[in-house]
Amino acid sequence: MILAIDVYYIDTRAKTVGVLFNHWCDSKSDIQSLITDYQDNVAPYQSGQFYQRELPCILSLLNKVDLNKISTIVIDGYVHLNEGKIGLGGHLYNALNKKVPIIGVAKKPFAGNSDYLMEVTRGHSKHPLYVTSVGVPLANAAKNILSMAGKYRMPDILSYLDQQTKLFKIEE
């Protein structure tokens, strides 16, 4: 199974959501499971140290998943930052003892990491997604994201995931 994860913050609280699906071309209706986790006392955002805020939230959600059944994890963010420095995805990969491949999908560019990413343009968008990976070849990661269902820039499952995290605003 493939697990896509996103986190949304309100002050020092976070809602982490994961969606499990079987195939890269699956649509929203093919989602096997929706997993949710809430965290209090989340670390504040620090530029260049985003993983310190987000990684504990992701690891908490992963306690609710059988990682032996996960073939790949997709995160909203980068695996590699500038000059090869590891980002959230790289830290997650290391925290999982390098056993589960990680694909990072970002909407905004990060200066200085062009050697570590592939731009994926989907639908009729003029703006690419920025794909990075570890544990899976970058070309394969980009191909997987390109093959995801949906006619817009963001694959349908990742858009749905984003919507689920943002429901936190009305759950408060």
Secondary structure, 3 states (H helix, E strand, C coil): CEEEEEEEEECCEEEEEEEEECCCCCCHHHCCEEEEEEECCCCCCCCCCHHHHHHHHHHHHHCCCCHHHCCEEEEECCCECHHHCECHHHHHHHHCCCCCCEEEEECCCCCCCHHHCEEECCCCCCCCEEEEEECCCHHHHHHHHHHCCCCCCCCHHHHHHHHHHHCHHHHC
